[in-house]
Amino acid sequence: MTTSARCRKAALRRELLARRRALSSAACRRAGSAISRRLQELPQCRVAAAVHTYVDSLPNEVPTRPFIAWCLARGKRVIVPVVRGRRPPMAHAEIHRLEELQPSPMGLLQPDPEGARWWAPEEDVDLIIVPAVAFDRRGYRIGHGGGFYDAFLASCPGVLTVGLAYDALVIDEVPVEEHDRAVDQVVTETTSYGDPR
């Protein structure tokens, strides 16, 4: 991707973040509840024994904590990301309770690294829930620009990946760089895009 295209991607990120910030808290709660229900209804989610998911920490981010609680209540293993620096890779830890999560220096909710039960990408996981500022209908995403998830997804070939987005943040086309990884399916409050496998 050319420098000018990277600039367009950065401009699109700023525009979409502003769009997300403009959503009301009530609208995000309603849409987030609907997305969580639709995610739980996926057959692949119901049968998954181990799930890797981001933890909602940023303003108006699609919530995942209700989904995490649902998984834990059904005896599923839950693995969450742990960001320890400003560059990839990120680490991963298994949690057994939401109360294990605490704000990190970067403002993300994650387990305390001192007592974390570390997980490696070569261990079994059935499903990865992927965050984004926005997705397109092909499953390509606008993230926050750190490259953490592109590096992580590249280390987990063949694992089903599902992105979560509000309808208002599904766009026609995301500019794609060589390292970008599309998710298999995008779930919104009203529909799904992609291949559920």
N, CA, C and O of each residue as an XYZ file, in Angstrom:
788
protein
N       0.844     -1.191      0.000
C       0.000      0.000      0.000
C       0.875      1.235      0.000
O       1.847      1.298      0.752
N       0.559      2.202     -0.811
C       1.369      3.402     -0.930
C       1.197      4.286      0.298
O       0.273      4.118      1.094
N       2.133      5.244      0.424
C       2.049      6.184      1.546
C       0.731      6.944      1.502
O       0.112      7.169      2.542
N       0.293      7.345      0.302
C      -0.961      8.096      0.208
C      -2.138      7.228      0.636
O      -3.084      7.719      1.253
N      -2.082      5.941      0.311
C      -3.156      5.045      0.727
C      -3.144      4.867      2.240
O      -4.203      4.803      2.866
N      -1.946      4.788      2.837
C      -1.869      4.707      4.304
C      -2.463      5.952      4.942
O      -3.117      5.885      5.983
N      -2.228      7.075      4.307
C      -2.808      8.322      4.820
C      -4.327      8.281      4.741
O      -5.011      8.744      5.654
N      -4.857      7.726      3.652
C      -6.318      7.605      3.537
C      -6.865      6.679      4.617
O      -7.932      6.931      5.176
N      -6.134      5.611      4.907
C      -6.570      4.686      5.954
C      -6.561      5.384      7.320
O      -7.483      5.208      8.116
N      -5.532      6.164      7.581
C      -5.464      6.894      8.846
C      -6.594      7.913      8.951
O      -7.190      8.082     10.015
N      -6.887      8.590      7.843
C      -7.992      9.556      7.851
C      -9.322      8.857      8.081
O     -10.185      9.364      8.797
N      -9.482      7.683      7.467
C     -10.709      6.914      7.653
C     -10.848      6.474      9.107
O     -11.949      6.483      9.657
N      -9.733      6.089      9.731
C      -9.760      5.697     11.147
C     -10.248      6.858     12.007
O     -11.091      6.676     12.885
N      -9.716      8.053     11.751
C     -10.141      9.227     12.537
C     -11.616      9.505     12.351
O     -12.321      9.811     13.313
N     -12.090      9.400     11.112
C     -13.505      9.645     10.819
C     -14.395      8.625     11.527
O     -15.428      8.984     12.092
N     -13.998      7.370     11.497
C     -14.819      6.314     12.085
C     -14.788      6.346     13.604
O     -15.790      6.048     14.254
N     -13.652      6.702     14.167
C     -13.598      6.865     15.625
C     -14.524      7.994     16.067
O     -15.201      7.879     17.089
N     -14.555      9.083     15.300
C     -15.462     10.186     15.616
C     -16.913      9.724     15.496
O     -17.757     10.097     16.310
N     -17.198      8.914     14.483
C     -18.553      8.386     14.321
C     -18.930      7.510     15.508
O     -20.060      7.568     15.994
N     -17.978      6.690     15.979
C     -18.269      5.822     17.126
C     -18.468      6.634     18.401
O     -19.364      6.349     19.195
N     -17.627      7.643     18.588
C     -17.784      8.495     19.775
C     -19.126      9.207     19.785
O     -19.664      9.492     20.855
N     -19.679      9.500     18.605
C     -20.940     10.237     18.509
C     -22.154      9.369     18.831
O     -23.245      9.895     19.052
N     -21.980      8.047     18.859
C     -23.104      7.176     19.203
C     -23.482      7.394     20.662
O     -22.606      7.600     21.503
N     -24.768      7.353     20.969
C     -25.195      7.538     22.355
C     -24.918      6.273     23.163
O     -24.869      5.170     22.620
N     -24.740      6.455     24.466
C     -24.511      5.303     25.347
C     -25.687      4.342     25.295
O     -25.500      3.125     25.310
N     -26.910      4.888     25.232
C     -28.103      4.032     25.182
C     -28.132      3.211     23.896
O     -28.461      2.025     23.919
N     -27.788      3.844     22.774
C     -27.768      3.126     21.501
C     -26.714      2.030     21.518
O     -26.951      0.938     21.002
N     -25.550      2.306     22.106
C     -24.490      1.295     22.184
C     -24.908      0.139     23.086
O     -24.600     -1.016     22.792
N     -25.610      0.439     24.189
C     -26.071     -0.642     25.074
C     -27.065     -1.536     24.350
O     -26.959     -2.761     24.416
N     -28.032     -0.935     23.658
C     -29.030     -1.734     22.937
C     -28.385     -2.573     21.844
O     -28.632     -3.774     21.739
N     -27.555     -1.926     21.032
C     -26.905     -2.648     19.941
C     -25.945     -3.694     20.487
O     -25.857     -4.797     19.948
N     -25.227     -3.357     21.549
C     -24.285     -4.308     22.147
C     -24.978     -5.543     22.674
O     -24.465     -6.652     22.521
N     -26.144     -5.375     23.297
C     -26.909     -6.530     23.792
C     -27.358     -7.413     22.643
O     -27.302     -8.638     22.740
N     -27.805     -6.794     21.550
C     -28.242     -7.564     20.384
C     -27.067     -8.309     19.751
O     -27.214     -9.461     19.343
N     -25.908     -7.664     19.667
C     -24.727     -8.319     19.101
C     -24.324     -9.505     19.967
O     -23.998    -10.571     19.444
N     -24.343     -9.333     21.283
C     -23.977    -10.424     22.186
C     -24.922    -11.610     22.012
O     -24.477    -12.757     21.976
N     -26.219    -11.343     21.905
C     -27.192    -12.440     21.703
C     -26.927    -13.156     20.385
O     -26.942    -14.386     20.334
N     -26.687    -12.402     19.324
C     -26.445    -13.011     18.012
C     -25.157    -13.834     18.026
O     -25.083    -14.888     17.393
N     -24.149    -13.353     18.744
C     -22.897    -14.092     18.865
C     -23.115    -15.411     19.603
O     -22.621    -16.457     19.182
N     -23.851    -15.350     20.696
C     -24.114    -16.565     21.474
C     -24.913    -17.601     20.686
O     -24.817    -18.799     20.954
N     -25.699    -17.141     19.720
C     -26.527    -18.055     18.933
C     -25.760    -18.731     17.798
O     -26.277    -19.666     17.187
N     -24.548    -18.284     17.504
C     -23.784    -18.927     16.444
C     -23.502    -20.381     16.824
O     -23.014    -20.636     17.925
N     -23.797    -21.341     15.942
C     -23.512    -22.743     16.271
C     -22.049    -22.967     16.638
O     -21.753    -23.755     17.536
N     -21.135    -22.287     15.958
C     -19.714    -22.460     16.235
C     -19.347    -21.955     17.624
O     -18.427    -22.465     18.263
N     -20.084    -20.944     18.081
C     -19.849    -20.413     19.416
C     -20.385    -21.367     20.482
O     -19.760    -21.571     21.522
N     -21.535    -21.936     20.209
C     -22.150    -22.850     21.179
C     -21.281    -24.083     21.429
O     -21.218    -24.580     22.554
N     -20.611    -24.577     20.383
C     -19.820    -25.798     20.543
C     -18.368    -25.517     20.904
O     -17.630    -26.444     21.240
N     -17.941    -24.255     20.843
C     -16.537    -23.930     21.132
C     -16.205    -24.260     22.585
O     -16.952    -23.913     23.499
N     -15.079    -24.931     22.782
C     -14.618    -25.238     24.136
C     -13.691    -24.147     24.668
O     -13.619    -23.919     25.875
N     -12.978    -23.472     23.755
C     -12.041    -22.419     24.149
C     -12.220    -21.223     23.223
O     -12.208    -21.368     22.001
N     -12.385    -20.038     23.813
C     -12.662    -18.809     23.070
C     -11.625    -17.750     23.451
O     -11.349    -17.534     24.631
N     -11.069    -17.107     22.456
C     -10.203    -15.947     22.688
C     -11.025    -14.707     22.344
O     -11.583    -14.623     21.250
N     -11.107    -13.757     23.252
C     -11.886    -12.554     22.996
C     -11.223    -11.320     23.598
O     -10.606    -11.379     24.661
N     -11.364    -10.211     22.895
C     -10.946     -8.944     23.482
C     -11.901     -8.580     24.613
O     -13.010     -9.108     24.692
N     -11.471     -7.688     25.477
C     -12.302     -7.180     26.569
C     -12.619     -5.724     26.269
O     -11.708     -4.915     26.097
N     -13.909     -5.378     26.206
C     -14.262     -3.991     25.887
C     -13.717     -3.052     26.966
O     -13.984     -3.227     28.155
N     -12.961     -2.069     26.531
C     -12.331     -1.118     27.444
C     -12.402      0.314     26.946
O     -12.252      1.254     27.726
N     -12.632      0.486     25.643
C     -12.571      1.807     25.015
C     -13.965      2.407     24.866
O     -14.945      1.662     24.823
N     -14.082      3.728     24.787
C     -15.389      4.373     24.696
C     -16.209      3.842     23.516
O     -15.745      3.828     22.376
N     -17.430      3.409     23.814
C     -18.399      2.933     22.817
C     -17.922      1.709     22.031
O     -18.455      1.423     20.959
N     -16.927      0.984     22.548
C     -16.498     -0.263     21.916
C     -17.604     -1.297     22.073
O     -18.295     -1.306     23.092
N     -17.786     -2.174     21.079
C     -18.799     -3.226     21.203
C     -18.471     -4.058     22.441
O     -17.364     -4.587     22.547
N     -19.418     -4.183     23.385
C     -19.121     -4.865     24.645
C     -18.933     -6.368     24.467
O     -19.619     -7.008     23.671
N     -17.988     -6.914     25.228
C     -17.764     -8.361     25.235
C     -17.886     -8.965     26.625
O     -17.936    -10.188     26.759
N     -17.936     -8.138     27.661
C     -17.977     -8.715     29.012
C     -19.223     -9.566     29.258
O     -19.115    -10.589     29.933
N     -20.407     -9.193     28.741
C     -21.551    -10.117     28.896
C     -21.310    -11.457     28.193
O     -21.711    -12.507     28.696
N     -20.655    -11.415     27.031
C     -20.332    -12.646     26.322
C     -19.319    -13.472     27.111
O     -19.435    -14.695     27.181
N     -18.329    -12.809     27.702
C     -17.345    -13.520     28.521
C     -18.040    -14.209     29.684
O     -17.760    -15.373     29.972
N     -18.953    -13.498     30.361
C     -19.692    -14.103     31.477
C     -20.501    -15.306     31.004
O     -20.562    -16.322     31.696
N     -21.124    -15.200     29.830
C     -21.899    -16.301     29.257
C     -21.002    -17.513     29.013
O     -21.383    -18.639     29.331
N     -19.823    -17.289     28.454
C     -18.873    -18.380     28.195
C     -18.428    -19.042     29.493
O     -18.428    -20.268     29.603
N     -18.051    -18.228     30.474
C     -17.576    -18.785     31.737
C     -18.660    -19.596     32.434
O     -18.377    -20.638     33.026
N     -19.902    -19.121     32.364
C     -21.009    -19.835     33.004
C     -21.252    -21.203     32.371
O     -21.844    -22.081     32.998
N     -20.800    -21.383     31.144
C     -20.980    -22.661     30.429
C     -19.715    -23.501     30.408
O     -19.625    -24.476     29.662
N     -18.763    -23.137     31.203
C     -17.547    -23.932     31.334
C     -16.571    -23.820     30.185
O     -15.681    -24.659     30.050
N     -16.716    -22.806     29.355
C     -15.775    -22.613     28.260
C     -14.498    -21.954     28.789
O     -14.544    -21.133     29.705
N     -13.369    -22.324     28.203
C     -12.130    -21.619     28.517
C     -12.184    -20.254     27.839
O     -12.601    -20.146     26.686
N     -11.764    -19.213     28.553
C     -11.747    -17.855     28.004
C     -10.337    -17.307     28.101
O      -9.749    -17.232     29.180
N      -9.806    -16.924     26.943
C      -8.468    -16.346     26.857
C      -8.620    -14.904     26.385
O      -9.379    -14.625     25.457
N      -7.898    -13.995     27.024
C      -7.988    -12.571     26.677
C      -6.593    -12.026     26.379
O      -5.597    -12.564     26.863
N      -6.522    -10.957     25.580
C      -5.217    -10.372     25.270
C      -4.648     -9.581     26.444
O      -5.379     -9.017     27.258
N      -3.325     -9.561     26.501
C      -2.602     -8.748     27.476
C      -1.570     -7.942     26.690
O      -0.629     -8.497     26.123
N      -1.761     -6.630     26.668
C      -0.851     -5.742     25.938
C       0.154     -5.185     26.937
O      -0.216     -4.563     27.934
N       1.450     -5.423     26.648
C       2.488     -5.011     27.603
C       3.405     -3.937     27.048
O       4.329     -3.496     27.732
N       3.162     -3.514     25.822
C       3.989     -2.473     25.215
C       3.255     -1.860     24.038
O       2.100     -2.198     23.778
N       3.910     -0.973     23.335
C       3.248     -0.264     22.236
C       3.417     -0.964     20.898
O       2.902     -0.488     19.886
N       4.127     -2.084     20.872
C       4.340     -2.825     19.632
C       3.952     -4.284     19.819
O       4.049     -4.815     20.926
N       3.506     -4.945     18.731
C       3.229     -6.377     18.808
C       4.528     -7.133     19.141
O       5.620     -6.599     18.949
N       4.410     -8.366     19.636
C       3.156     -9.092     19.808
C       2.525     -8.794     21.163
O       3.181     -8.278     22.068
N       1.245     -9.125     21.288
C       0.598     -9.079     22.588
C       0.668    -10.484     23.196
O       0.859    -11.475     22.490
N       0.512    -10.542     24.507
C       0.464    -11.816     25.217
C      -1.000    -12.203     25.413
O      -1.900    -11.442     25.058
N      -1.235    -13.381     25.975
C      -2.592    -13.906     26.131
C      -2.678    -14.663     27.451
O      -1.763    -15.403     27.812
N      -3.785    -14.474     28.167
C      -3.950    -15.138     29.453
C      -5.371    -15.670     29.595
O      -6.328    -15.070     29.106
N      -5.485    -16.803     30.270
C      -6.800    -17.384     30.544
C      -7.365    -16.763     31.818
O      -6.642    -16.549     32.791
N      -8.669    -16.476     31.800
C      -9.332    -15.975     33.011
C     -10.455    -16.931     33.407
O     -11.009    -17.642     32.570
N     -10.776    -16.934     34.699
C     -11.884    -17.737     35.205
C     -13.023    -16.882     35.755
O     -14.135    -17.365     35.971
N     -12.720    -15.591     35.978
C     -13.734    -14.672     36.500
C     -13.492    -13.294     35.904
O     -12.349    -12.915     35.649
N     -14.572    -12.540     35.680
C     -14.420    -11.167     35.198
C     -13.675    -10.301     36.204
O     -13.024     -9.326     35.829
N     -13.771    -10.659     37.485
C     -13.128     -9.860     38.525
C     -11.606     -9.894     38.429
O     -10.929     -9.097     39.079
N     -11.060    -10.809     37.626
C      -9.608    -10.855     37.432
C      -9.112     -9.697     36.564
O      -7.916     -9.409     36.530
N     -10.028     -9.042     35.869
C      -9.640     -7.964     34.948
C      -9.452     -6.662     35.713
O     -10.216     -6.344     36.623
N      -8.426     -5.918     35.329
C      -8.159     -4.630     35.959
C      -7.567     -3.688     34.927
O      -6.986     -4.137     33.940
N      -7.708     -2.379     35.144
C      -7.154     -1.431     34.168
C      -5.633     -1.527     34.106
O      -4.955     -1.574     35.132
N      -5.118     -1.555     32.893
C      -3.671     -1.565     32.693
C      -3.181     -0.128     32.548
O      -3.994      0.791     32.450
N      -1.857      0.083     32.532
C      -1.341      1.451     32.323
C      -1.820      2.057     31.006
O      -1.881      3.280     30.880
N      -2.165      1.209     30.008
C      -2.637      1.727     28.724
C      -4.151      1.905     28.701
O      -4.717      2.272     27.671
N      -4.818      1.645     29.842
C      -6.257      1.846     29.930
C      -7.093      0.661     29.500
O      -8.319      0.758     29.456
N      -6.451     -0.471     29.178
C      -7.184     -1.664     28.767
C      -7.468     -2.543     29.977
O      -6.673     -2.588     30.915
N      -8.591     -3.234     29.956
C      -8.904     -4.193     31.009
C      -8.233     -5.517     30.679
O      -8.462     -6.086     29.613
N      -7.404     -6.005     31.594
C      -6.709     -7.263     31.369
C      -6.248     -7.833     32.711
O      -6.225     -7.113     33.710
N      -5.881     -9.123     32.746
C      -5.405     -9.703     34.005
C      -4.078     -9.084     34.436
O      -3.320     -8.567     33.614
N      -3.817     -9.145     35.720
C      -2.539     -8.691     36.251
C      -1.445     -9.630     35.735
O      -1.497    -10.829     36.010
N      -0.458     -9.116     34.996
C       0.588    -10.000     34.471
C       1.324    -10.790     35.553
O       1.868    -11.859     35.274
N       1.346    -10.271     36.787
C       2.076    -10.951     37.856
C       1.488    -12.332     38.168
O       2.220    -13.271     38.480
N       0.156    -12.442     38.079
C      -0.470    -13.723     38.421
C      -1.181    -14.373     37.247
O      -2.022    -15.250     37.445
N      -0.858    -13.957     36.022
C      -1.604    -14.430     34.842
C      -1.302    -15.902     34.534
O      -0.191    -16.387     34.750
N      -2.324    -16.593     34.025
C      -2.172    -17.953     33.504
C      -1.976    -17.815     31.996
O      -2.947    -17.696     31.250
N      -0.728    -17.831     31.552
C      -0.391    -17.500     30.176
C      -0.840    -18.581     29.208
O      -0.848    -19.769     29.530
N      -1.213    -18.139     28.015
C      -1.663    -19.029     26.928
C      -0.838    -18.698     25.697
O      -0.497    -17.537     25.468
N      -0.511    -19.722     24.896
C       0.264    -19.507     23.676
C      -0.591    -19.822     22.466
O      -1.420    -20.729     22.536
N      -0.423    -19.100     21.337
C      -1.259    -19.323     20.153
C      -1.231    -20.756     19.631
O      -2.175    -21.181     18.966
N      -0.161    -21.517     19.921
C      -0.149    -22.898     19.437
C      -1.060    -23.816     20.255
O      -1.314    -24.949     19.847
N      -1.554    -23.345     21.398
C      -2.536    -24.112     22.162
C      -3.882    -24.051     21.441
O      -4.126    -23.159     20.628
N      -4.753    -25.017     21.755
C      -6.050    -25.086     21.079
C      -6.945    -23.914     21.457
O      -7.072    -23.562     22.630
N      -7.554    -23.325     20.459
C      -8.628    -22.358     20.648
C      -9.570    -22.529     19.460
O      -9.124    -22.742     18.333
N     -10.860    -22.435     19.713
C     -11.849    -22.733     18.676
C     -12.381    -21.500     17.967
O     -12.900    -21.594     16.855
N     -12.254    -20.353     18.603
C     -12.903    -19.141     18.101
C     -12.153    -17.930     18.620
O     -11.772    -17.880     19.790
N     -11.939    -16.947     17.744
C     -11.309    -15.686     18.149
C     -12.267    -14.544     17.836
O     -12.697    -14.378     16.694
N     -12.597    -13.758     18.858
C     -13.447    -12.574     18.699
C     -12.517    -11.372     18.529
O     -11.686    -11.086     19.391
N     -12.673    -10.679     17.410
C     -11.707     -9.666     16.993
C     -12.320     -8.264     17.112
O     -13.433     -8.040     16.635
N     -11.613     -7.326     17.737
C     -12.111     -5.950     17.837
C     -11.764     -5.144     16.595
O     -10.913     -5.546     15.802
N     -12.421     -4.020     16.434
C     -12.094     -3.087     15.353
C     -12.832     -1.779     15.598
O     -13.810     -1.730     16.345
N     -12.356     -0.742     14.970
C     -13.132      0.492     14.903
C     -14.289      0.288     13.933
O     -15.408      0.733     14.185
N     -14.004     -0.402     12.804
C     -15.031     -0.671     11.793
C     -14.596     -1.864     10.953
O     -13.418     -2.217     10.912
N     -15.567     -2.479     10.284
C     -15.309     -3.568      9.341
C     -15.973     -3.234      8.012
O     -16.894     -2.420      7.946
N     -15.483     -3.884      6.945
C     -16.274     -3.889      5.721
C     -16.944     -5.256      5.583
O     -16.721     -6.142      6.408
N     -17.754     -5.430      4.554
C     -18.546     -6.654      4.416
C     -17.700     -7.861      4.035
O     -18.168     -8.998      4.097
N     -16.448     -7.611      3.640
C     -15.527     -8.713      3.329
C     -14.815     -9.219      4.578
O     -14.143    -10.250      4.544
N     -14.966     -8.487      5.682
C     -14.298     -8.884      6.916
C     -13.001     -8.154      7.197
O     -12.348     -8.426      8.204
N     -12.608     -7.220      6.315
C     -11.415     -6.424      6.595
C     -11.769     -5.337      7.599
O     -12.904     -4.865      7.655
N     -10.772     -4.952      8.390
C     -11.050     -4.087      9.532
C     -10.156     -2.856      9.540
O      -9.043     -2.841      9.016
N     -10.712     -1.827     10.167
C      -9.917     -0.677     10.573
C      -9.717     -0.839     12.074
O     -10.662     -0.708     12.851
N      -8.493     -1.123     12.473
C      -8.185     -1.229     13.894
C      -7.707      0.105     14.429
O      -8.010      1.164     13.879
N      -6.956      0.031     15.509
C      -6.428      1.260     16.100
C      -5.025      1.572     15.599
O      -4.408      2.540     16.043
N      -4.523      0.765     14.683
C      -3.263      1.089     14.031
C      -2.029      0.484     14.664
O      -0.916      0.738     14.202
N      -2.198     -0.314     15.714
C      -1.032     -0.884     16.383
C      -0.504     -2.154     15.742
O       0.656     -2.515     15.944
N      -1.345     -2.839     14.969
C      -0.919     -4.070     14.316
C      -0.946     -5.300     15.198
O      -0.489     -6.363     14.778
N      -1.476     -5.184     16.427
C      -1.464     -6.319     17.359
C      -2.275     -7.505     16.830
O      -1.811     -8.644     16.871
N      -3.474     -7.236     16.339
C      -4.330     -8.342     15.915
C      -3.898     -8.936     14.582
O      -4.051    -10.140     14.375
N      -3.371     -8.138     13.683
C      -2.869     -8.704     12.434
C      -1.762     -9.714     12.727
O      -1.732    -10.792     12.132
N      -0.850     -9.370     13.642
C       0.231    -10.288     14.010
C      -0.333    -11.530     14.707
O       0.110    -12.646     14.437
N      -1.294    -11.343     15.588
C      -1.882    -12.465     16.312
C      -2.621    -13.407     15.369
O      -2.429    -14.621     15.433
N      -3.466    -12.859     14.495
C      -4.251    -13.702     13.595
C      -3.346    -14.474     12.638
O      -3.662    -15.599     12.252
N      -2.228    -13.873     12.259
C      -1.290    -14.584     11.393
C      -0.706    -15.801     12.082
O      -0.270    -16.741     11.419
N      -0.691    -15.794     13.428
C      -0.129    -16.922     14.183
C      -1.162    -18.006     14.469
O      -0.835    -19.034     15.061
N      -2.420    -17.780     14.049
C      -3.504    -18.734     14.336
C      -4.236    -19.133     13.053
O      -5.455    -18.977     12.976
N      -3.531    -19.639     12.055
C      -4.217    -19.987     10.802
C      -5.237    -21.089     11.013
O      -5.006    -22.034     11.767
N      -6.374    -20.954     10.336
C      -7.399    -21.986     10.410
C      -8.397    -21.832     11.530
O      -9.413    -22.526     11.543
N      -8.137    -20.932     12.483
C      -9.081    -20.724     13.586
C     -10.186    -19.774     13.118
O      -9.903    -18.761     12.477
N     -11.440    -20.097     13.435
C     -12.567    -19.248     13.064
C     -12.439    -17.890     13.745
O     -12.220    -17.817     14.954
N     -12.575    -16.813     12.969
C     -12.477    -15.465     13.509
C     -13.782    -14.717     13.257
O     -14.338    -14.771     12.160
N     -14.262    -14.022     14.278
C     -15.521    -13.280     14.208
C     -15.269    -11.858     14.696
O     -14.753    -11.656     15.795
N     -15.631    -10.886     13.884
C     -15.542     -9.487     14.270
C     -16.890     -8.970     14.722
O     -17.929     -9.410     14.230
N     -16.875     -8.038     15.658
C     -18.105     -7.439     16.182
C     -18.144     -5.967     15.801
O     -17.160     -5.248     15.972
N     -19.287     -5.519     15.283
C     -19.402     -4.122     14.851
C     -20.845     -3.659     14.935
O     -21.772     -4.447     14.745
N     -21.027     -2.389     15.218
C     -22.351     -1.786     15.082
C     -22.664     -1.625     13.598
O     -21.758     -1.433     12.788
N     -23.948     -1.704     13.241
C     -24.343     -1.473     11.853
C     -23.760     -0.169     11.314
O     -23.348     -0.092     10.157
N     -23.730      0.848     12.162
C     -23.254      2.172     11.740
C     -21.765      2.184     11.410
O     -21.268      3.151     10.832
N     -21.052      1.123     11.771
C     -19.612      1.074     11.547
C     -19.215     -0.091     10.647
O     -18.094     -0.593     10.727
N     -20.135     -0.514      9.798
C     -19.807     -1.419      8.692
C     -19.796     -0.557      7.445
O     -20.804      0.057      7.096
N     -18.656     -0.514      6.775
C     -18.489      0.382      5.627
C     -18.325     -0.434      4.347
O     -18.166     -1.654      4.389
N     -18.365      0.252      3.225
C     -18.303     -0.446      1.941
C     -16.964     -1.127      1.711
O     -16.919     -2.280      1.280
N     -15.882     -0.431      1.992
C     -14.573     -1.023      1.696
C     -13.486     -0.409      2.561
O     -13.355      0.812      2.648
N     -12.709     -1.275      3.201
C     -11.540     -0.868      3.972
C     -10.307     -0.988      3.072
O     -10.140     -2.015      2.415
N      -9.440      0.028      3.020
C      -8.181     -0.125      2.283
C      -7.368     -1.265      2.896
O      -7.245     -1.353      4.118
N      -6.818     -2.133      2.057
C      -6.153     -3.341      2.537
C      -4.661     -3.267      2.258
O      -4.236     -2.997      1.134
N      -3.872     -3.512      3.300
C      -2.428     -3.644      3.169
C      -2.063     -5.124      3.152
O      -2.881     -5.975      3.502
N      -0.852     -5.422      2.752
C      -0.426     -6.808      2.573
C      -0.550     -7.616      3.867
O      -0.874     -8.803      3.827
N      -0.294     -6.979      5.010
C      -0.320     -7.702      6.286
C      -1.721     -7.837      6.872
O      -1.895     -8.553      7.858
N      -2.718     -7.178      6.303
C      -4.065     -7.192      6.879
C      -4.704     -8.571      6.763
O      -4.529     -9.270      5.765
N      -5.448     -8.951      7.801
C      -6.140    -10.233      7.835
C      -7.639     -9.978      7.977
O      -8.071     -9.281      8.895
N      -8.423    -10.540      7.074
C      -9.879    -10.434      7.182
C     -10.388    -11.465      8.184
O      -9.812    -12.544      8.316
N     -11.467    -11.130      8.888
C     -12.131    -12.124      9.734
C     -13.078    -12.954      8.871
O     -13.459    -12.539      7.776
N     -13.452    -14.128      9.374
C     -14.350    -15.005      8.627
C     -15.782    -14.480      8.610
O     -16.509    -14.659      7.633
N     -16.176    -13.831      9.704
C     -17.565    -13.376      9.823
C     -17.606    -12.094     10.636
O     -16.826    -11.924     11.574
N     -18.513    -11.192     10.282
C     -18.768     -9.971     11.045
C     -20.202    -10.042     11.555
O     -21.130    -10.272     10.779
N     -20.384     -9.844     12.854
C     -21.710     -9.877     13.478
C     -22.073     -8.466     13.928
O     -21.314     -7.822     14.653
N     -23.232     -7.994     13.495
C     -23.759     -6.698     13.934
C     -25.056     -6.931     14.698
O     -25.467     -8.070     14.918
N     -25.689     -5.837     15.097
C     -26.938     -5.995     15.853
C     -28.086     -6.525     15.007
O     -29.075     -7.008     15.557
N     -27.979     -6.449     13.679
C     -29.110     -6.880     12.839
C     -28.776     -7.970     11.844
O     -29.680     -8.618     11.317
N     -27.473     -8.194     11.569
C     -27.141     -9.150     10.505
C     -25.735     -9.686     10.696
O     -25.038     -9.331     11.646
N     -25.333    -10.551      9.772
C     -23.966    -11.080      9.750
C     -23.466    -11.052      8.310
O     -24.242    -11.181      7.364
N     -22.158    -10.881      8.166
C     -21.503    -10.903      6.866
C     -20.418    -11.960      6.903
O     -19.826    -12.202      7.955
N     -20.146    -12.593      5.769
C     -19.014    -13.494      5.677
C     -19.403    -14.949      5.737
O     -20.573    -15.317      5.637
N     -18.379    -15.768      5.906
C     -18.511    -17.224      5.865
C     -18.434    -17.787      7.279
O     -17.368    -17.750      7.893
N     -19.545    -18.311      7.815
C     -19.524    -18.821      9.191
C     -18.818    -20.167      9.317
O     -18.582    -20.624     10.435
N     -18.477    -20.813      8.209
C     -17.823    -22.120      8.206
C     -18.608    -23.114      9.019
O     -18.209    -24.273      9.130
